[in-house]
Amino acid sequence: MSYQTSNPLVGETEFALEGPWATYWIAFLRVVTGWWFFHSGVTKIIENGFAFTYGPSYMKGMTGTALGGIPVWMGNNLAWLIEPGVPLFETLIGLALIAGAFTRLAAFGGVIFMVLFWVGNAGFGHGVVNSDLMGLFLFMTVIVLAAGRYYGLDALLEQTALVKQNPKLRYLLG
């Protein structure tokens, strides 16, 4: 093997989780995931206001899924909550992730959405691994890596007296 000093890749590069490249990537992933949901929610609001009637219809069609009759019942009985809730919560989840504020709480909301999408689209014509599952993994990654602590407002919120006096609040942040 030859050793080339002119090659910029020959030098040491730090890719450890605490290294700068990892923090940039985690923050980037958080912002992109947030934009994805923010755009989805805002588009629904622009097109339909808070009367997103497809939400309850989608849930009514989830017969025969692993969730049993629960989504069908929700579509029939909670349309008043689902219609405004889908665009509103998608928008708020997206904004929270973009800002890095209450990141774990927001990402948990994203997990709930993605589980419903994944199970609701359970035809699995392309296998169990599909885009809904990948979205679910994105939100779980944001939670596990505490992505709001990297260039997000959660890093500042965790320094407040309220959070220091109530350290369990950090489970909602980060």
C-alpha positions in Angstrom: 0.0 0.0 0.0 1.3 3.5 -0.8 1.0 6.3 1.6 0.1 9.6 0.0 0.5 12.7 2.0 -1.3 14.8 -0.6 -4.5 12.8 0.0 -6.8 14.8 2.4 -8.4 11.6 3.6 -5.2 10.2 4.9 -5.2 12.4 8.0 -7.2 11.6 11.1 -10.9 12.4 10.9 -13.1 12.2 13.9 -16.4 10.6 13.4 -17.2 9.7 17.0 -20.7 10.5 18.2 -19.4 13.5 20.1 -17.4 14.7 17.1 -18.5 17.8 15.2 -19.6 15.9 12.0 -22.0 13.8 14.1 -23.6 16.8 15.8 -24.0 18.6 12.4 -25.6 15.5 10.9 -28.0 15.0 13.9 -29.1 18.7 13.8 -29.5 18.4 10.0 -31.6 15.3 10.3 -33.8 17.0 12.9 -34.4 20.0 10.8 -35.1 18.0 7.6 -37.5 15.8 9.5 -39.2 18.9 10.9 -39.5 20.5 7.5 -41.1 17.3 6.1 -43.9 17.4 8.7 -44.2 21.2 8.8 -44.6 21.3 5.0 -47.1 18.5 5.1 -49.2 20.3 7.8 -49.0 23.8 6.3 -50.0 22.4 2.9 -53.1 20.8 4.3 -54.0 24.1 6.1 -53.6 26.1 2.9 -55.6 23.7 0.8 -58.3 22.7 3.3 -58.0 24.9 6.4 -58.6 22.8 9.5 -61.2 20.6 7.7 -58.9 17.8 6.6 -61.7 15.3 5.9 -59.3 12.8 4.4 -57.9 12.0 7.9 -61.1 10.4 9.3 -61.8 8.7 5.9 -58.3 7.2 6.0 -58.9 5.9 9.5 -62.2 4.4 8.6 -60.5 2.4 5.8 -58.0 0.8 8.3 -60.2 -2.3 8.7 -58.3 -5.5 9.1 -55.1 -3.9 10.3 -53.1 -4.9 13.4 -54.8 -2.1 15.3 -58.2 -3.9 14.9 -61.2 -1.7 15.0 -59.6 1.2 17.0 -58.8 3.4 14.0 -62.2 2.7 12.4 -63.9 3.7 15.6 -61.7 6.8 15.8 -62.6 7.8 12.2 -66.3 7.4 12.9 -66.4 9.1 16.4 -63.4 11.5 16.6 -63.6 13.2 13.2 -64.2 16.5 15.0 -60.7 16.1 16.5 -58.9 14.4 13.6 -59.9 16.9 10.9 -58.3 19.9 12.5 -55.8 17.8 14.5 -53.8 16.3 11.6 -52.8 19.5 9.9 -52.3 21.4 13.2 -50.2 18.7 14.9 -48.1 18.0 11.8 -47.4 21.8 11.6 -46.6 22.0 15.3 -44.4 18.9 15.3 -42.5 20.3 12.3 -42.0 23.7 13.9 -40.8 22.1 17.2 -38.3 19.9 15.4 -37.0 22.8 13.2 -36.5 25.0 16.3 -35.2 22.1 18.4 -37.7 22.9 21.1 -39.5 20.1 23.1 -37.9 17.8 20.5 -38.5 14.5 22.2 -42.2 15.3 22.8 -42.6 16.5 19.2 -40.8 13.5 17.8 -43.0 11.2 20.0 -46.0 12.8 18.2 -44.3 12.0 14.9 -43.9 8.4 16.0 -47.6 8.2 16.7 -48.4 9.6 13.2 -45.9 7.2 11.5 -47.2 4.1 13.3 -50.7 4.9 12.2 -49.4 5.5 8.6 -47.3 2.4 8.6 -50.1 0.2 10.0 -52.7 2.0 7.9 -50.8 1.3 4.7 -50.3 -2.3 5.8 -50.7 -3.8 2.3 -46.9 -4.1 2.5 -46.8 -4.7 -1.3 -43.1 -3.7 -1.1 -42.4 -5.6 2.1 -42.6 -4.5 5.8 -39.8 -2.0 5.2 -41.3 1.0 3.4 -41.2 4.8 3.6 -43.6 4.9 6.5 -41.3 2.7 8.5 -38.3 4.8 7.5 -40.2 7.9 8.7 -40.8 6.1 12.0 -37.1 5.4 12.3 -36.3 9.0 11.6 -38.4 10.2 14.5 -37.0 7.4 16.8 -33.5 8.5 15.9 -34.4 12.1 16.8 -35.6 10.9 20.2 -32.8 8.5 21.0 -30.0 10.9 20.0 -31.6 13.9 21.8 -31.4 15.9 18.6 -32.7 19.1 20.1 -29.5 19.5 22.1 -27.5 20.0 19.0 -28.0 23.5 17.7 -31.6 23.6 19.0 -33.5 25.5 21.6 -33.6 22.5 23.9 -29.9 23.1 24.8 -30.9 26.5 26.1 -34.1 25.3 27.8 -32.2 22.7 29.7 -30.1 25.5 31.3 -33.2 27.2 32.8 -33.9 27.1 36.5 -37.2 25.3 35.9 -35.6 22.4 34.1 -32.7 22.2 36.6 -35.3 22.1 39.5 -37.3 19.5 37.6 -34.7 17.3 35.8 -37.4 14.9 34.5 -38.4 17.6 32.1 -35.3 16.7 30.1 -37.2 13.7 28.9 -39.5 16.0 26.9 -36.6 18.1 25.7 -33.5 17.1 23.8 
